[in-house]
Amino acid sequence: MQIQVNMHDTVAASVNDGRLEGRVAASLGRFEQHLTRIEVHIQDVNAGKGGAADKRCMIEARPTGHQPIAVTHEAATVGQAIEGALEKAKRALDRALAARTDHK
C-alpha cells in the first residue's frame, strides 16, 4: 500500500510527512491487503486568515476492484482534521469492503 501526502504551503511547516504517513498506515493498516494507494491532501481553507474549522484533510483510498473512496473533514487544527478524516475513512472502507469479508 502506497501512501502519498500532499500539503499546501501554509500547513506544510506544521506537519511532519513521516509521522503522518505512520499515522495513516497505523489507522488504515487493516485494509492494506485491499488497497493499492492512499492519498492524503491537507490544506488551510482560507489561507491563514483564521477562523473556526479552517483546516481540511481529504483522504482518498483506492481499493482494488472498487471505485476510489474519498472522505473530507474540516477542523480548527491540522491534527483534528487528520484524525477526523481517518475515522471517516475507516467507516467508509468498512462499508465498502464488507462484501469481501462478509461470508454468510
N, C-alpha and C positions, 0 to 999 in steps of 0.2 A: 504494500500500500504506500503510495507516494503522497506526501503532504507538502502542499505549496502555500506559502504565506505571502500575501500582497498587502502592503500598507501605504497609506497616504503619508506624505512627508510630515504632517502635523502630529501624527501619532507614533511615527517610527522611533522617536527618541525614548518613548515611554514603554516600549515593548521589546523584549529580548526574543529574537526569532527562535533560538534553540529551545528556550524554556516553553515557548508557545507550542512548538511542534511536539514537545514532550507531553504537554497537557492534552493536546488533541489526540495523540497516539494512546495515552492512558485512558482517556474518556471514551474513545470510539474503537479501541483495540479489539473488543469482542466481535466487531463486524469485519475485521481485517480480511478474512478469507472471502468475503463477499464484495469487497471494494477494490477498485483499481486506483482511485485517486481521491484526495480531499483537498479542496481549495478553500482557504480562509482569507476573506477580504475585510480589512479593518480601516475605518475612516472616521474622521471628525466631520459630522454632517454640516455644521455651519462654520467650519474653518477657523476655530479659535475665538469666535465671538462670545462663547459661553452659553449657558442655559442648561436647563434640565434635559436629560436624555439626549445628549447631542453626540454620543459615541455610538457607532454602528458596527456590528460584526455580522457578516454574512458567511455562512458555511455551505458549500456545495459538495455533496458526496456523490460519487459516481459508482453505483453498484453494477456489477457485471450482469448483462442481460436485462437491465431496467433503465428507465429514463433517469437522468440526474435528479437528485433531491436537494432542494435549497431551502434554507431557513435563515431568518434575519432576526436580530434582537438589538434594540436600542436601550442604552442606559446612561447614567451620569458619568461612569468611568469605563475605561477600556476593559479592565478586568471583569467588571459586572456584565458588560456586553458580551465578552467571550464566554463566560460561564453560562449566561442565559441562552446563547446560541448553541452551545454544546448540549445543554439539556434538551432543547427543542430538536436538535439533530438526532439525539438518541431516541427520542419518542418517534420521530418520523421514520427512522431506519427500522425500529422495532415493527411499526405498522407495515412498512413496505416489504420487509423481508420475512414477515411472519409466515407467509405461504411456503417459503422454502424450508422452514424449520418445523412447521406445524404438521405432524404426522398423526392423522386421525385413525 
